[in-house]
Amino acid sequence: MTTLAQPLIQDKRPRGRPRKTLDERDDGNRRHQLLQCAARLFRRKGFGATTTRDIAAAVGMHSGSPFYHFKSKNDLLYAVMEEGMRSALERQDKAMQANATGRADEPMMQIRLLMRAHFDVLLGPGNDFIPVMLYESRALNARQRSALAALQSEYEAAWVPVLEALHASGRLQTPAALARLLILGALNWSVQWFDRKKAASLEDLTDAAMTLFFAEPA
């Protein structure tokens, strides 16, 4: 018989939510590491040839750990591309904010900033994300492609008024809508041939693109 002088047996089980694993406690950093390593492997080996085991090993995880962060390899691929587009938008916004206003040659200044920022997105530090999007998007489902298309449209929207102004001034001979496709297509192809070990810098590439696409004032 239990009396007030006799303490009840205490339940030793921990209360509340279970203690988080190391991966759960470091969720943000581990997720970012996964995206970086996945982007690098998807670019080098291709999406089909890269396994989740490859990605986990590159990050130093157990083979099943990536599935804590992403439901499938396909979801990881989409996250890589989304991260790339959001980073591209951020870099582009920063470049445009640095533009000095009130100059007669402002559209030329703006298009140079846009192209230089685009080369940085394609070829600069952490540059595996966008090339993966360019060449592996066929592996996405329709919903994922639609979401990325919206981000791409937001990114390219900054180019439209600049190219229209250049076309109106005679510096760009091709109509803006077609010029946008041709210019971005040409710049995007640089991921196939650019070699940072050779002499050309991103500034050199920007200079060459400016000369190629835009005429000197009459």
N, C-alpha and C positions, 0 to 999 in steps of 0.2 A: 504494500500500500504506500502510495506517495504522500509525503507530508510537505508542509511549507519549508521545512528545514532541509529537505532532500532536493537538490537542483535537478531539473529535468535534463535528460540526455540531449545535448545540442546537435543539431544537424550540421555535419561538417562539409556538406556540399556548398560550393560557392554560389552566391546569389547573383542575380542579374545576368547580363549577357556573357557568353563564354569569352575567355581571354583570347585576344586576337593573336594570330600567327605573326611572324616577322614580316611576311609579305603584306599582310593586311595593315600592320602598323606603318609600313613604309609605302603605302599604296601609291601616292602621287609620284614619288621618285622611281619606283619599280615600273610603273606604267610608262613613264617617259623613257626609261631605259629599254623597255620592250619595243616601243615605237621606233627608237633610233636603230636598234639592232635589226629589227624586222625590216625596216626601210633599206638598210645596207644589204641584207641578205636577199631581199626581193629584187633589188636592183642588180646584184652581182650574179645570182643564180637563177632568178626568175621565180615567180610566185609558185608555179606548179612544182618546181624542183626543190623548193624550200619546205622543210617540215617544221612542225611546232617543236620537235625535239631539237632541231638545229638552233631555233631561236632561243629556246630555254637554255641550251648549253652556252650560247653566246653571252647571255645575261648572268649565267651562274645560278640558274634555277633548276628545280626538278622538272622532269619532262611534262608533268601535268600542271605545273604552276601557272603558265600563261592563261589557262582557262578560268582562273580566278578573276582575271582582269578582262578577258574577252571570251565570248561564248564559242567562237570558232576562229579558224585561220582566216576565213572570209571576212569576219568582223574586224579582225586585226588589220587586214589589208585596207579595208575602208577607213579605219582610224588613222592609218599611216597617211592616206591621201587627204583626209580631212585636216590633219595636223599640218600637212604641207601647204594646203590652200590657205588656212588661217594664218600661218606664218608668212606666206607670200603677201596677203592682204596687209598685215601689220608692217612689213618692210616697205611696201609700196606707200602706205599712208605716211610713214615717217619721212620717206624721200620727198613726197609732195609737200609736206609741211615745211621742209627746208628750203623750198623755192622762194626766191625773192620776188615780190610782186611789183607791179608798176613799171616794168621794163618793156620796151618796144618789141624785143625778141622773146617775149615770155613764152609763147607756144613752143619755140625751139628749145628753150631752157626746160620746159616741162617734159617734152618728149625725150630729151636726153636723160632727165632724171628717171623717167619711166623705164627706158631701155636699160639704163645702168642698174636700176633696182631689179629688173627682170633677170639680167645676167647674174646678179648676186644670188637671186633665188635659185637659178638653175645650176650655177657653178661655184658658188661661194661655200662657206662653212655650213655643214649640215645639209648638203645639197642632194641627198638621196631621195627625199620625199617626193618632189615634183616629177623627176624622171620615172619613178614608179607609177605615178598617176598617168603620165603620158603613154606608158606602154603596157600597163596591166589592168586598165579599167574594164576590159572585156570580162574579167572575172567577177565583177560586181553584179548585184541584182539591180532591177529597174529602179527600186526606191533609192538605193545608194547612188546610182548614177544621176538620178534627178537631184538629189541633195548636193552632190558635187557640182553639177551643172549650175545650180543657183549660186554657189560660191564663185565659180569661174566667171559667171556673168557679172557678179559684183566686182570682181577683180578687173575685168576688161572694160567695165563701164567708165573707169577713170581715163581710158585711152580715147574714148569716142569724141568728146568735145575738143580735145587737143588736136586730134587728127583732122576733125572738121575745120578747125581754125587754120591749120596748115594748108588744107586743100583750098580754102577760100582765099588764102593769101598767095597761092601759086607755088608755095614751097613743096607741096605734095601734089603730084600730077594725078595719082589714082584716087578715086572716090574713097572716103574714109572707111566705109563698111568693108570694102574689099581689101584696102590697105591694112586694116587691123588684122585680118586673117593671114595675109601674106607676111607681114612683119613678124607677128608672133610665131607663125610657123617656121620662119627662117631662124629666129632667135632660139626657138625650142630645139631645133636640130643640132645646135651647138653642143648639146650633151653627148652627141655621138662622136664628135671629133675633137673637142677641146682637150688639150693636154697642158695642165698647169706647169709641167716641167719645162715647157718650151717658152720662148721669149714673150709671147703675147700675154698681156694682162687684161683684166676686165675693162679697164679704161681704153686699152687699144681696141678691144672688140666694139665698145660703144662708139669710139671715133669712126671705125670702119662702117658700122651700121648707119650712123648719121650721114656719112658721105654717100653710101649706097642708096638710101631711100629718099633723101631730101635735097632739093636743088638749092643752089646759092641764090640770093636775091638778085633780081635783074638790075 
